[in-house]
Amino acid sequence: MGDACHFAICDDETYMSEHIKTRASDFFRRKNREITIQIFSSGEELQKYDGQLDILFLDIQMKEIDGMETARKLPVLFCSI
């Protein structure tokens, strides 16, 4: 296996974060790729993270700061809705 792919999931609904985590883990395990997954329950929490991210799954509708506002504050190279 090569370098790990660094994922983040930001969703205020725990069941959805766990669902995405399971699907991503299963997919990359079948591809023989190592991944790390960070889970954040709010945009504020994500904004404080200073680690590496390759892929971000970001919920749009969240309490306090929503996903669109959070995305505006992050250094993003590509965004797809």
SEKEGU-198220 format. One record per residue: x, y, z of N, C-alpha, C in turn. Coordinates in pm, whole numbers. Layout:
<sites>
n_u->X, n_v->Y, n_w->Z, ca_u->X, ca_v->Y, ca_w->Z, c_u->X, c_v->Y, c_w->Z
...
</sites>
This chain:
<sites>
n_u->84, n_v->-118, n_w->0, ca_u->0, ca_v->0, ca_w->0, c_u->88, c_v->124, c_w->0
n_u->42, n_v->229, n_w->-66, ca_u->115, ca_v->354, ca_w->-73, c_u->74, c_v->448, c_w->38
n_u->88, n_v->576, n_w->10, ca_u->48, ca_v->677, ca_w->107, c_u->-101, c_v->671, c_w->132
n_u->-140, n_v->701, n_w->253, ca_u->-282, ca_v->701, ca_w->289, c_u->-351, c_v->822, c_w->228
n_u->-476, n_v->803, n_w->195, ca_u->-563, ca_v->911, ca_w->149, c_u->-635, c_v->963, c_w->274
n_u->-634, n_v->1093, n_w->295, ca_u->-688, ca_v->1154, ca_w->416, c_u->-827, c_v->1211, c_w->391
n_u->-927, n_v->1150, n_w->452, ca_u->-1067, ca_v->1189, ca_w->439, c_u->-1111, c_v->1267, c_w->561
n_u->-1208, n_v->1354, n_w->541, ca_u->-1279, ca_v->1415, ca_w->653, c_u->-1428, c_v->1409, c_w->620
n_u->-1506, n_v->1386, n_w->722, ca_u->-1651, ca_v->1387, ca_w->711, c_u->-1700, c_v->1490, c_w->812
n_u->-1778, n_v->1586, n_w->764, ca_u->-1832, ca_v->1688, ca_w->853, c_u->-1984, c_v->1685, c_w->840
n_u->-2049, n_v->1632, n_w->943, ca_u->-2194, ca_v->1619, ca_w->943, c_u->-2243, c_v->1620, c_w->1087
n_u->-2350, n_v->1692, n_w->1114, ca_u->-2401, ca_v->1698, ca_w->1251, c_u->-2491, c_v->1580, c_w->1284
n_u->-2512, n_v->1490, n_w->1190, ca_u->-2591, ca_v->1370, ca_w->1214, c_u->-2495, c_v->1250, c_w->1218
n_u->-2479, n_v->1194, n_w->1337, ca_u->-2382, ca_v->1086, ca_w->1359, c_u->-2407, c_v->967, c_w->1268
n_u->-2533, n_v->929, n_w->1250, ca_u->-2561, ca_v->811, ca_w->1166, c_u->-2513, c_v->833, c_w->1023
n_u->-2522, n_v->955, n_w->972, ca_u->-2477, ca_v->983, ca_w->835, c_u->-2324, c_v->978, c_w->827
n_u->-2256, n_v->1034, n_w->925, ca_u->-2109, ca_v->1028, ca_w->928, c_u->-2062, c_v->883, c_w->930
n_u->-2126, n_v->801, n_w->1013, ca_u->-2088, ca_v->660, ca_w->1022, c_u->-2117, c_v->585, c_w->892
n_u->-2227, n_v->619, n_w->827, ca_u->-2262, ca_v->556, ca_w->699, c_u->-2155, c_v->588, c_w->593
n_u->-2119, n_v->714, n_w->582, ca_u->-2018, ca_v->755, ca_w->484, c_u->-1883, c_v->691, c_w->518
n_u->-1847, n_v->688, n_w->646, ca_u->-1722, ca_v->627, ca_w->689, c_u->-1717, c_v->479, c_w->650
n_u->-1824, n_v->407, n_w->674, ca_u->-1830, ca_v->265, ca_w->640, c_u->-1817, c_v->244, c_w->490
n_u->-1891, n_v->322, n_w->412, ca_u->-1886, ca_v->307, ca_w->266, c_u->-1747, c_v->338, c_w->211
n_u->-1687, n_v->447, n_w->258, ca_u->-1553, ca_v->484, ca_w->210, c_u->-1450, c_v->378, c_w->251
n_u->-1457, n_v->332, n_w->375, ca_u->-1364, ca_v->229, ca_w->423, c_u->-1375, c_v->102, c_w->340
n_u->-1497, n_v->58, n_w->316, ca_u->-1519, ca_v->-63, ca_w->236, c_u->-1466, c_v->-47, c_w->94
n_u->-1495, n_v->67, n_w->33, ca_u->-1451, ca_v->92, ca_w->-104, c_u->-1299, c_v->86, c_w->-116
n_u->-1230, n_v->159, n_w->-28, ca_u->-1084, ca_v->165, ca_w->-39, c_u->-1017, c_v->37, c_w->8
n_u->-1080, n_v->-38, n_w->96, ca_u->-1026, ca_v->-168, ca_w->136, c_u->-1025, c_v->-261, c_w->14
n_u->-1134, n_v->-258, n_w->-65, ca_u->-1140, ca_v->-341, ca_w->-186, c_u->-1037, c_v->-298, c_w->-289
n_u->-997, n_v->-171, n_w->-287, ca_u->-896, ca_v->-119, ca_w->-380, c_u->-755, c_v->-135, c_w->-325
n_u->-744, n_v->-192, n_w->-206, ca_u->-614, ca_v->-211, ca_w->-141, c_u->-544, c_v->-79, c_w->-112
n_u->-622, n_v->23, n_w->-76, ca_u->-568, ca_v->156, ca_w->-45, c_u->-588, c_v->186, c_w->102
n_u->-488, n_v->245, n_w->161, ca_u->-495, ca_v->286, ca_w->301, c_u->-558, c_v->424, c_w->309
n_u->-651, n_v->441, n_w->404, ca_u->-712, ca_v->572, ca_w->425, c_u->-716, c_v->603, c_w->574
n_u->-721, n_v->732, n_w->603, ca_u->-750, ca_v->779, ca_w->738, c_u->-877, c_v->862, c_w->728
n_u->-959, n_v->855, n_w->830, ca_u->-1085, ca_v->929, ca_w->828, c_u->-1100, c_v->1007, c_w->958
n_u->-1119, n_v->1137, n_w->945, ca_u->-1148, ca_v->1225, ca_w->1057, c_u->-1296, c_v->1260, c_w->1049
n_u->-1364, n_v->1259, n_w->1163, ca_u->-1506, ca_v->1295, ca_w->1165, c_u->-1523, c_v->1421, c_w->1250
n_u->-1597, n_v->1517, n_w->1194, ca_u->-1627, ca_v->1643, ca_w->1261, c_u->-1779, c_v->1659, c_w->1267
n_u->-1828, n_v->1708, n_w->1379, ca_u->-1973, ca_v->1722, ca_w->1395, c_u->-2022, c_v->1864, c_w->1370
n_u->-1932, n_v->1955, n_w->1336, ca_u->-1973, ca_v->2092, ca_w->1306, c_u->-1870, c_v->2159, c_w->1217
n_u->-1914, n_v->2264, n_w->1150, ca_u->-1823, ca_v->2342, ca_w->1068, c_u->-1716, c_v->2410, c_w->1151
n_u->-1753, n_v->2454, n_w->1271, ca_u->-1657, ca_v->2518, ca_w->1360, c_u->-1544, c_v->2422, c_w->1397
n_u->-1580, n_v->2299, n_w->1427, ca_u->-1482, ca_v->2197, ca_w->1462, c_u->-1388, c_v->2169, c_w->1344
n_u->-1444, n_v->2158, n_w->1224, ca_u->-1364, ca_v->2135, ca_w->1104, c_u->-1266, c_v->2249, c_w->1079
n_u->-1311, n_v->2372, n_w->1098, ca_u->-1226, ca_v->2489, ca_w->1072, c_u->-1104, c_v->2493, c_w->1163
n_u->-1111, n_v->2431, n_w->1279, ca_u->-998, ca_v->2428, ca_w->1372, c_u->-895, c_v->2322, c_w->1335
n_u->-932, n_v->2228, n_w->1249, ca_u->-842, ca_v->2118, ca_w->1211, c_u->-732, c_v->2171, c_w->1120
n_u->-608, n_v->2136, n_w->1150, ca_u->-497, ca_v->2185, ca_w->1068, c_u->-418, c_v->2072, c_w->1002
n_u->-477, n_v->1952, n_w->999, ca_u->-411, ca_v->1838, ca_w->935, c_u->-438, c_v->1834, c_w->785
n_u->-380, n_v->1736, n_w->721, ca_u->-395, ca_v->1718, ca_w->577, c_u->-531, c_v->1657, c_w->544
n_u->-594, n_v->1707, n_w->439, ca_u->-717, ca_v->1650, ca_w->387, c_u->-707, c_v->1637, c_w->237
n_u->-744, n_v->1519, n_w->186, ca_u->-749, ca_v->1499, ca_w->42, c_u->-893, c_v->1504, c_w->-9
n_u->-986, n_v->1452, n_w->72, ca_u->-1127, ca_v->1447, ca_w->34, c_u->-1210, c_v->1489, c_w->154
n_u->-1309, n_v->1574, n_w->129, ca_u->-1398, ca_v->1621, ca_w->235, c_u->-1543, c_v->1597, c_w->195
n_u->-1615, n_v->1525, n_w->279, ca_u->-1759, ca_v->1510, ca_w->266, c_u->-1820, c_v->1610, c_w->363
n_u->-1888, n_v->1712, n_w->310, ca_u->-1936, ca_v->1823, ca_w->392, c_u->-2086, c_v->1836, c_w->379
n_u->-2156, n_v->1821, n_w->491, ca_u->-2301, ca_v->1839, ca_w->496, c_u->-2332, c_v->1987, c_w->471
n_u->-2434, n_v->2013, n_w->394, ca_u->-2473, ca_v->2151, ca_w->365, c_u->-2559, c_v->2208, c_w->478
n_u->-2655, n_v->2131, n_w->527, ca_u->-2747, ca_v->2180, ca_w->629, c_u->-2700, c_v->2136, c_w->767
n_u->-2642, n_v->2230, n_w->841, ca_u->-2598, ca_v->2203, ca_w->978, c_u->-2639, c_v->2321, c_w->1065
n_u->-2641, n_v->2296, n_w->1195, ca_u->-2671, ca_v->2403, ca_w->1290, c_u->-2554, c_v->2500, c_w->1293
n_u->-2579, n_v->2618, n_w->1346, ca_u->-2477, ca_v->2723, ca_w->1357, c_u->-2425, c_v->2757, c_w->1216
n_u->-2299, n_v->2726, n_w->1189, ca_u->-2242, ca_v->2755, ca_w->1057, c_u->-2276, c_v->2639, c_w->964
n_u->-2345, n_v->2666, n_w->853, ca_u->-2382, ca_v->2558, ca_w->760, c_u->-2263, c_v->2521, c_w->672
n_u->-2282, n_v->2418, n_w->591, ca_u->-2174, ca_v->2367, ca_w->508, c_u->-2124, c_v->2466, c_w->404
n_u->-2213, n_v->2547, n_w->348, ca_u->-2170, ca_v->2644, ca_w->247, c_u->-2081, c_v->2751, c_w->310
n_u->-2118, n_v->2799, n_w->427, ca_u->-2036, ca_v->2899, ca_w->496, c_u->-1902, c_v->2837, c_w->538
n_u->-1906, n_v->2715, n_w->584, ca_u->-1783, ca_v->2645, ca_w->622, c_u->-1691, c_v->2632, c_w->501
n_u->-1746, n_v->2592, n_w->387, ca_u->-1666, ca_v->2573, ca_w->264, c_u->-1600, c_v->2703, c_w->222
n_u->-1668, n_v->2815, n_w->239, ca_u->-1611, ca_v->2945, ca_w->201, c_u->-1486, c_v->2978, c_w->284
n_u->-1476, n_v->2920, n_w->402, ca_u->-1365, ca_v->2950, ca_w->492, c_u->-1251, c_v->2848, c_w->482
n_u->-1266, n_v->2749, n_w->397, ca_u->-1163, ca_v->2646, ca_w->383, c_u->-1087, c_v->2663, c_w->252
n_u->-957, n_v->2627, n_w->252, ca_u->-883, ca_v->2630, ca_w->126, c_u->-924, c_v->2509, c_w->41
n_u->-1010, n_v->2531, n_w->-59, ca_u->-1063, ca_v->2423, ca_w->-140, c_u->-1015, c_v->2440, c_w->-285
n_u->-968, n_v->2330, n_w->-343, ca_u->-928, ca_v->2333, ca_w->-483, c_u->-1041, c_v->2297, c_w->-576
n_u->-1132, n_v->2210, n_w->-533, ca_u->-1244, ca_v->2168, ca_w->-616, c_u->-1362, c_v->2137, c_w->-527
n_u->-1476, n_v->2183, n_w->-567, ca_u->-1596, ca_v->2159, ca_w->-488, c_u->-1707, c_v->2112, c_w->-580
n_u->-1778, n_v->2006, n_w->-542, ca_u->-1889, ca_v->1954, ca_w->-620, c_u->-2008, c_v->1935, c_w->-530
n_u->-2122, n_v->1976, n_w->-577, ca_u->-2246, ca_v->1963, ca_w->-499, c_u->-2332, c_v->1857, c_w->-560
</sites>
